[in-house]
């Protein structure tokens, strides 16, 4: 990893002015408005949604590029900065926990006290549930295996084994892609939709947002794979990978709760 001396008299990073926060906010607004307009049949809704998505992807690339440059070339990510980043990542994961708590709350509230409108039983009388011992169980094995391989990658980086880290990260990304493909197939073949009452809405909101988090985590780990290849990480300086690993383990834990509560107990 190429490092240059940081000439600041303190250990904190004063971030340079950047256009990416403003561009990301505008892109997210276009993505949201375009998605709503598209789903309600407005003209140009599809174009606005696609343009917002492209702008977000462009912003992600540029912003990630700047952060990587600050960390690896400018030497701005000192121990004090890394401690701040760790605290920020932990708080972000905590906010994500609260996000999923809302979905689980809705599911358990409806299942413990089923409304007469759905037959007074759970699952609702008109719902044919998915078999938890088929695709859901296979996805559980895949995701837990990916948690093991990402831990393997972490230990490989700590011990300075670049080749082992690359193999472990490739394995993790491949397992994540298979998981996403199987979940997509499950959605296509499911006997109910998101519009089928409280069961359908809570099922697809919880599992769908988890699937979105898997996609985000896959992108995160793919970037880490590229950074390992280009020697951006050292044995002592690899918080970018640690953040991705923490996020991935969070995704694993949420899936275990989803499998036990919604797929198994809820069926």
N, C-alpha and C positions, 0 to 999 in steps of 0.2 A: 504494500500500500504506500503510495506516494504521500509524504507529509511535509508540510512547510511550517516554519515557526510562526506561532501566533504572537504578534507583537503587542497585544493588549496588556494593560497593567492589571487586569482583573480576569477572573476565570469564567465570566458570563458572556453569552453571545448576544450582541445587540444586532438584531436582524435588520438587514438593508431593506429599504422600501421595495415592495413587490406588487405587481399588478394582479397576481393570481388570486388573492382573496376576493377582489371585486369581480373578476371574470368568472370565478367558480360560483359566486352568488347569482350572477346574471344567468349563467348556464343552467343552474339548478332551477331557477324560476322558469326559464324557457322549457326545460324538460317537464316540469310539473304542469304548467299551463298547456303545453302541447299534448301531454298524455290525457288530460281531462278533456280537451277539445276533441281529440281523436276518438275517445271512448263515447262522446256524445254526438259524434257525426258532424262536427263543424268543419268548414272548409279550411284547408291548410293546417289542420291540427297535426296530421302525420308529419308534414314537413317541419313544423316547429319542434315536435318531439325529437325527430331525428337530428335536427340541427343542434338542439340542446345537448343530446347525447354525445355527438361528435365534439362539441366544445368542452364538455366535461372530461372526455378522454384526452383531449389535447391539453387541457389545464393540468390534469393528473400527471401526464408525462413531463410537462415543463416544471411543475412544482416539485415533483419527485427528483428531477434532474438537479434542481437548485439545492435541495436538501442534501443530496448525495455529494455534490461538489463542496458544500460547506463542511461536511463531515470528513471527507477523505482527502481533499486537496488543501482546503484553507485551514484545516485543523481547528475549527470553531467548536467542535463538540468535545469540550473538556469534561472532566469528571463531574463538575458542578452542573454543566448543561445536560449530561447524561442522566444525572439524578432527577433533574426536572422533567426530562422526557419520560423517564420511568414512572414518575408520579402522574404525569399527564396520561400515559397509556393505561395505568391502573384505574384512574378516574373514568376514562373513556369506557373501559370494560365494565366498570360498575354501572355506568349509565346504560350500557347494553343489557346488563342483567335486569335493570328496572324495566327496560323496554319489553323483554320477554315475560317478566312477571305479569304485565298487563294481560297478555294473551292467555297465560296459564290461569290467571284469576277468572277471566271470562269463561274458560273451558270448565273449570271446577265449579264455579258458581252455577252454571247451567246444568252440569251433570249431577251435582248433589241435590239440586232442587228443580227437577225437570218440570217444565210448564205443561199444563193440560193440552196446550195447542200442539205439542209434539207427541201426545199420547201418554204423558206422565211417566215415561220411562226413558232411560239412557242406555244405549244410543236411541234416538228417535225411532218410532215404530216403522217409519217409511224409509229408513236408511239401511243400505247393505254395506257393512263396513269392510275395510281391507283386512286381509289375513296378515297379522303381524309377523308370522313365521316364514314369510316368503321374502319379498323385496325389502321390507323394513329391517328384517334380521340381517340380510346380506349387507345392506347399507351400514348397519351398526358395526359389523365386522370390518368393513372397509374403512370406516371413519376411525375406529379404534386402532386399526393397523396404521393408518396415516399418522395418528398421534404418536405411535411408537417410532415411526420412521423420522418424524420431525425431531423427536428427542435424540435419535441416533445422529441426525445432522448437527444438532447443537453440540453434542459431545465431540463429534468429529472436528468442529470448528475450534472448540476449546483445546483439543489435543493437537491441533495444527495439521490435520489430515484433509487436504483439499479434495482429493479424489473420493474419499468416503463421504464427505459432505455433499458433493455433487450427486453421487449415486443415491444417497438418502433423500435429497430434495427432489430429484427426478421421480423417485418412487412415491413420494408424498403427493406431488402434483398429479401424477397418473392416477393414483387412488382417488384423489379429489375429483378428477374429471369423470371417472367411472361412476362415482357416487352421484354426481350431478346428472349424468345421462340416465341412470336408473331412476332417479327421482322424477325426471321428465317423463320417462316411460310410465311410471306409476300414475302421474297426473293424467296422461292421455287415456290410460285404461281404467281409471277409477270409475266406479258405478255411481258416483254423486259429484256434484259441482259446488262451487263456492256459493251459489244462490240457493242451495238446499237447506235453508233454515240455519239455526244456530250451530248445528254440528258442522255443516259444510263451511260456514264462515270462519269458525274458530280453527278448524282443521287446516284450511288452506292459508289462513293468515299466519298461524304459528309455523307450520312446516314450510310455507313459501318464503317467509322472511328468514327462516334458518337457511334455506337453500340460497337465498341472496347473500347471506353472510358467508356461506361456503364459497361462492363465486368470488367475493371480495378477498377472502383469505387465500384462495388459489392464486389470484393476481399478486397478492402480497408475497407469497412464497415464490412465485415465478420471478419476481423482481429480485428477491434474495438469491435465487439460483444464479441469475445473471451476475449479481454482485460477487458471489463466491467465485465464479469463473474469472472475473476481472480483478480478483485479489483485493476487493474493497474491505474485507473483514480481516482482523487479526485475532489472536487468542484473547487479547484484553479489550479490544475495541470492536464490538459487533452488536451494539444495541439494536440496530435495524433488524437483525435476524431475531433477537430476543423478543422484540415487539410482535413480530409475525408469529413466533412460536406461542407466546402467551395468548394471542388472539385465536390461534388454531386450537389450543387446548380448551379455551372457552367454548368454541364451536362444538367440540367433542362432548363437553359436559351438557350443553343445552340439548344436543341430540339424544343423549342417554335419557334425559328427563322426558323429552318428547316421545321416545320409543316406549318407555315404561308407562307413562300417563295416558297419552293419546292413542298410540297404536295398540298397546296390549290391554291396559286397564280400561280404556275408553271404549274398546270394542266388545 
